[in-house]
């Protein structure tokens, strides 16, 4: 609900359990009075008071207590006396970058506007949310900023983006155009972020805030393995189940910044948006620039509840299309089974064995096109390698067995050894006069160019339109360097990175529109582009190339901070760190599949796999529609990890425990969460019965489950 209090000049945005309050101050300054647990409709102006500590900074001549430098500014700008990190900086025709935004008007509407060309949260019906648009304007340049906030009625989420329009008559340049700013009156927080690298994505890091700037960013051209566009401010001492937590996530797949600044008054400002490094956007009179959308979640009950809010929201309002709710096919992927070494018959043999095990789809990974038998060539040549493959026969045979069929692409890349590169050497991202740098033996195609996109799409269509293909894995295997486009004039070179991302979005949008039945899975050397931007186009993303179940625990726990189980590609592979049971128990958490040669499975392991396939069906609804509870996290406990999915009605739960390292002589009372304390639950395998209260408050005694390193167990609880 959004309410405007005319007398107080405040606007209050309420989700079911949170409030976000704006104040319009004299002089037209828009302030962020409050964000947190839901409040009644009090006058909140007292919260705008700050210490009189801006003695060197400009103050309101009529009110020396008001300075932008210490006020909680809603969308802070550059050069007018707020010296903290700002959200907007516009260089005017006079060369100055002073930017000043004053309130003009606001309006509230039902529903939510689209962000053209950008992924965003959506609703299926205007009654599901309300949107506030606050219009601000710079009186000198006439640059207008419309701050757009959507509150959802079914989850504690506030989405926010900004529409910047040049209403003046001279061209200006946006040098910094962030999506959101939140000013909090305390620094008693830890900053939680997800760092990583290839095969070690989204590792949780928690550090206390200190004075000054801290945060994460990417300037790699994609959201990247190194940092995920997610951060949380976690009240000092808050845990999985207790304490105030602010979660932030940017719906964007390119360069981003997520920065917190603590000032001399111990207040904390968080800004997020496109990273300003190498960013500059010319705005001619009448032009509009739309920032990516930022997602804000507040939880008064710790990190677990924050995560569940993100999950519910993304399952309902981000993931789209036919596959949003439809059960995803259980797949087997050829990569770890064969790498580039396959032909039609080998893949058919995978499908035959997979079929016997109950697997539902065969995915042919890298190596089917051009003359590609290793990673030195052929990206850009999306025609079938007929020496290696009879695609028609392969698909007909696989479909004939009742299996679906999927295929791998890396559309934004080009090999120097490719027909496409020989025909269009200028189509790769490069700076004329400099040799483009090579990474993983490949260059990047300049997808900011419509002609390049057209070629990529035509090539994809010639395969996808000819053969009945059910699934595409869209890969992206390098960072961008020499980032520049031949089509952009010098003064627009700062637009390249964002235009590149828009180009990727345009391609994925077109693909999913023209092939609405296709199941798209994004990937980037594992999970290097695991972000909500990609999730808007593909309901699932390959989480990591690391399929070792013990390493996966950190990766999946970290990913789950923000992203739902339905989005996490998780496969059982031949890696021998643990037995198949543990591999299956860990992979069940995501969109389940296999990454191995099924011909090589021993008799005993085949039986385990068959049982896993049954489990996949048995627990699918519980895992994909239930709520995740992280019970013992790898960042808190080096020995045991545990998590559970609990059905919405609390009648059913699946608890999974993995012993990472044996720890003798230590009791394990596993306290469950999210159950009905008054219900009696039966453990399916043993028939033992416990109350929800006992399971949650005393814990389930699991010490005698004396498993060895790397073993796991699952408990299925059903309420009587
Ligand atoms: C990186 C992906 O993460 C892998 O799963 C595989 O598809 C390879 N690329 C293929 O080159």
Boltz pocket constraint, residues with backbone or C-beta under 6 A from the ligand:
constraints:
  - pocket:
      binder: B
      contacts: [[A, 335], [A, 365], [A, 366], [A, 408], [A, 475], [A, 477], [A, 523], [A, 524], [A, 525], [A, 526], [A, 527], [A, 542], [A, 544], [A, 545]]
      max_distance: 6.0
